[in-house]
Each structure stands twice: as C-alpha cells, then as structure tokens.
Amino acid sequence: MLTGYFEKSSPMDQRAMLASALRDVKPAQTGKKQSEEEVNQQMGAFLGGFLKGAGPLLHKLLQGLPMEGIPALATGLPFASRHEGCMHACGHDTHTAMLLGAGKVLWAHKDELAGTVRLMFQTAEEQSRGAEVMIENGGVEGADAVFGTHIGTILDKTIPAGTFIVPSGCCMAAFDKFFIKIHGKGCHGSTPEKGIDPVNIAAHIVLALQAITTRELNATRPLVLTIGKIQGGSQYNVIPDEVVIEGTIRTLEEEVRQFTAKRIGEIA
C-alpha cells in the first residue's frame, strides 16, 4: 500500500502525509500541539531513520524539491523528476547513489576492514537542520572519523564522471540561511508619501548586503552572500505592508561567518 502511494503521489503529498502523522503522534505523547518548526525538524529525523531500512523507497522519498520556472525541469531527460514542479536541484539523488555505491564496494571488502563503517543519509539540508538532527539522534556517536562526499561539478563541471577528487585544504563551505522581514505601511502607489515603502527599503538592504563582501572583508577571506528570494505585494500599483528577503551565506572561517551574521543584522 505504501509502495503504491509513494510511486503515484507527489513529493509534497508525501511530505504532507508524514507531517500529519508526526502531528498526530506528538499530542498523544505530550498533549501539546507541535509548531511547524518542530514538525520540520522531526521530519528530517523521521526520514533519516526510515531511509536506513527502506531500501527501494529511498529515491521515492527524496524525489525532489518544489520549484517553478527552472529550465532543467523541461529537459525531457530520462532522470528528470516525474512530478511537475519538483527536481533535485542540489544533486541529492546523485549523493544517494554515491553513498549506496560506496556501501556496495565496502561490503564486498568487509573482511578486509578492521572496524565498522556506518552509512548516514542526512536529510533536511534545505531546512538548515539536517546535520543537527542527525547528531542529536546519535548518528556520529562513537565514530573515529567522518568522511563526506559531494558531486564533483561543484569544483569543475568539466571533471569526467567516475573521477574521485581529494583537494588539499578546505573544500566545502559552511552554510547559513537568513530571513529578513521588512514592515512598512501600505498605501496606493499614486500617493507613496502616505505610506512607508518596504520595497524601496528592501532594495537598499539588498545592495548594502553585497558591500559586506566587496568593502568590509579582505579579498583573501572568502564569503558568498546570495539573495534567493524577495517576496512582497500583490498589485502593481499598491505599496505593500511588508516585504520578505531570504538568502544564504557560505563561509570558510568561523570568524567571517560570525562577522557576516552580525553585519546582516545591523544593516537590516
């Protein structure tokens, strides 16, 4: 029954089903209704535990993220998602295959290994909570070392398939997400003097944030600051009450990470 459900339903339907189940379980245990954040956090933990033993359901559960207007969705390639508006935009399907492939090779040589190898399928990366949930649930407990792999196109898209790369120094950056809500005062677009325009304020904030990289940090200390979402308003001739900005920063040094977080708060 579940196999048929995951085969035919969209990833968003699957998520809604799991979230509903989690909401039903928590009140029965504590009598308290869960917040959306709690459900999201447990979703990662639930899927993480489910994937270890689910095998064939692995790809179905990690089918994709909800996205619209992405050219890659309309390529017609055989590995594209079967669900409209969803895709593996960050290579998660590739990472799943890579880890399963590594597990297959290691199992074939298990008699040559001195210790125990644990395969961890980290979920909920897009919620910025997956690794924390995995650690809280004992995922790395007792481990002597942790090795992570990533699809090679992050370094160079010309790297041929089947090549394994071990770069010197730091390879992957820390990932943080930020959320800014600008509260203005809505009014008609013909009389902007009667309101407080959050769209105008948002535009200034976006430009000022880029100056952190170009004017406040030494060029030898890498920082990527990207605004991926700006949302506000419903009509072309009406100034809205609020605008939301969402973005991400990538850093290689903790000092730069903390400095950038501080400056985002100050600018906003």
N, C-alpha and C positions, 0 to 999 in steps of 0.2 A: 504493500500500500504506500509506504513512504517513498520507496524507489520510484513508483509511478508518479507521485506528487512532485518530487524533485526534478523528474525528467520533463514534466509538462509545464510546471509553474515557472514564473519569472523569479530572478534573484530577490526582487523586492517583496514578492509574495512569500518567499521562503523566510526572509528576514522578519516580516510581519508575523508569521506563524510562530517562529521561535521566540520573538519578543513577547507575544501574547502568552505563550507557555511560561516564560520567566515571570511575567507579572502575576500569573495565577499561582505560581509556586511560592513566591516571597510572602504574600499576605497570609497564606496558610501557615507559614512558619513563624512569622513575627507579628502578624496583624497589621502591618504597616504597608501602605501602597508605595511602590518604587517610583523614583523620579526617572525621567528619560535618560539622564546621565548614568544612573545605576544600571538601567536595562542595557545601555550600550556597553558598559564595562563588563557586565556578566555575559553579554552576547559573545564577546571575544573569548572569555574563559570557557563558555559552553561549547563553542565551536572548536576551540583548541582541544578539549577533551574528546569531543565527538570524532574529530578527524583521525585521532590516533588509531581508533578501531574500526573506522568506517570504510576504509579502503576505496571501493568503487564509487562511494559518494563524495569523495574528496573534490573532484573537479566540479561536480554539480553545486556544491555548497559555496565554492569560490568562483562562481561563474563570472561575476563582473561587478562594476560599479555603475550607478545610474549617471549617464552622461548624454547630453544632447548636442547636436551640431558639430560632431567630431568627424572629419573626413575618413578616418580609419574605420568607422562603423559601416561605411558603404563600399568597402573594397571588394566584397564578394569572395574573399579568400576563404579556404576551407576551414581555417581555425578561428574564424570570426565567431562572436557570440551568436547563438540562435535567438536571443531575446533582444528585441528592438530597444535602442537607447541604453544598452549596457555593454561594457567592454573591460578587458584587462588593460588598463591604461599604463600600469606601472610594472608589467611583467610578472604579476603574481602567478599566472598559470605556468610560466616558464620556471619560476622558482620552485613551484610544487614539483614539477617534473625533474628538476635538477636534484632536489633532495631525495626524491624517490629513487632516482638513478644512482645516486651516491650510496643509498641504503642497499640497493641490489648488489652493487660491487663489493661493499664492505661485508655483506652477508656471505658472499661467495668466498671471502677470505677470513671468515670469523675465527677459524682455528689458528690464524697467524697473529691475532690481536691479543694483547696482554690484558686489556681492560674491557669495560662495557661502553659501547657507543650509543648515544641517545639521539634520536632524530626529533627535532622540535619544529612544528608547523606554527609559526607565530601568526596570530590573527589580529584584526582590528588596527592595522597600521594607520589607516586613514583617520581613525579616531584619536591618534596620538596616545593610545593607551595599551596597545597590544603587548609590548615588551614588559611593561609593569605588571599586567595581569598574569602573564606567563611566569614571571619571577615570583609573584605572590603565591601562585599555585604550586611552587616547588619545582618548576621546570629546569632550573640550573643547579638545584641543590646537590651537593656532593661532586660536582663536575670539576675536573682539574683544569680544563680549558674549554673555550667556546670558539668555534670556527663558523664564520658566516660567509655566504657566497652571494653574489649578485650577477645578474645578466651583464655580459661584457660590454654591451652597447653604451653603458653609462660612461665608459672610458673612451671608446672609439668605435664608431659604427662600422668601421672597415675591418674589425677583428673577425677572422673567419670562424664559423661555427665549429664547435668541438675543441676550441683552444682554451686552455686553463691559464689564467694570468695571476701572478703573485707580485703586485707592485711593492716597491720599497716605501717606507713611511706610511703616513695616513692616506687611506683611500676613500672611505665613506665619511660624510659629514653628519653632525648632529642635526636632528630635525625638530623644529618647534613650529607650532601654529599660533597665530594671534588673531584676535577678534576685536574690532572697534565699532561701537555703535555711537553715531552722532545724533544727538537730539536737537532738532531745530524747532521752527514754528511755521506750520504750513500756511499758505495763502495762495491767492491766484497769481499766475505768472505775470499778469499785466500790472500788478502792484507789489513788486518784491519788497518795497520799503516797509510794508505792513507785517512782514514775517522775518524769520531767520532761516536763511537758505542752507540746509545741511549738505546739499550737492556741491555748492561752492566751497564749503569748509572741507568736504571730503577730497575735492580736487587739490587743495592746498596741502592737506595731510599726505596724500599720495606722493606729491612732488618732494615734500620735505623729508619723507622717509628714505627716498633714494639718495639724499645727500649724506645719510649716515655712512654709506659705503664710499661715496666719492669725495667727501670733505672732512670726515671725522675719524677715519681709520687709516693706518699706514697701509700702503698698497701691498705690502708683503704679508698682511694678515687677512686671509680670505673671508668674505661674507657675501652670501647671496640673500637678497631680500626681494621677495616676489609678492605682488598683489594679484590674487587669482580671482577675486570676486568682489564686485561692488553692486549693491542692490538698494534701490530706493525709488519711490514714486510709482504712480500708476497711470498718469496722464501727462502728455507732452507740455501742457500749458498750466500745470499746477505744481507749485513748490511743495514737496512732501514734508512730513513732520520729522522723519528720520531717514538716515542712510546707514547701511551696514558695510563695513570693509572687512574682508578676510584675506589672510595671507600667510606666508611661511618664511622662515629664515633657516639657512643652512650654515653651520659654523664648524671650524676645526679646532677651536680653542675655547675652553670654558670661560675665560676672561672676556673674549669677544662676544660670546653668547650672552653673558650677564649684562655687559655694557649695552648691547643692542636692545635687549628687553627693557632696560631702564630708559633708553632714549625713545623707544616706541611709546612708552607710557608718558614721557614728558612731552613729546610732540603732539600726541593725541589729546 
